Amino acid sequence: MYTINRAVLRPFAAALALVSATAFVAQAEDAKKADPALANQLDPNAPDKDQKLIDNFAAVKVEDGKYFDKEGHPTYHITNDGKKFDWYAYSGYRRYHAECHVCHGPDAMGSTYAPALKDSLKTINYEEFIGILAGGKRDSQAGQERVMPAFGDNKNVMCYADDLYVYLKARASGAMPRIRPTDKEEKPEAARKAEKECLGG
Ligand code: HEC
């Protein structure tokens, strides 16, 4: 009787061990979320912070200096009381002001011609953003035609699509107020490599 019982119990013991292993992994995941290396340290006095978006856009993973949110999309990492930016947010700021601000206004504030992307990016997701960037958008309502050019063939834009997206997310959530970033994380080797491949290929 005793031996039979032990044999019957063995799979339960194994299952129990599996459950605790799973619980351990879940705990480890939680611990990872609270990883101080991923947390933002924003300017406490920055106006227009949207805490819900800031939480949504929070980084849960970093890979070669590139941060990703819980949906696996690129996101920003801002530290030192809002003064230090990850490479992609910094690069996105510069690309934006080279390629987009003539129409969309400085700091993504919008103009009479084109919408404020600091508002658009509250709702436009990554896939939509890349689609609009590559394919353009046209609004001919009210007689006045407004055209968002298609940048699909422009490497100076498309090679930095993620940088632009990360910067605009930082603006949309209010994590980045209207400032010119100076301090930044080092340019990752992966960014150097991807840039070279994208521009050259
Ligand atoms: C020549 C002017 C011009 C330039 C340059 C330009 N855009 Fe636009 N963009 C527009 C206009 C106009 C619209 C609105 C089109 C519409 O409503 O259909 C727009 C719309 C958009 C939208 C959709 C916004 C929304 O709320 O629907 C995104 C995203 C966008 N632009 C991103 C960019 C980025 C990023 C750059 C720089 C790489 C850029 N644009 C450069 C004119 C421009």
Residues whose N, C-alpha, C, O or C-beta is under 5 A from the ligand:
A	BS01	HEC	E99 C100 C103 Y113 A114 P115 S120 I132 K137 R138 D139 R146 V147 M148 P149 V157 L164
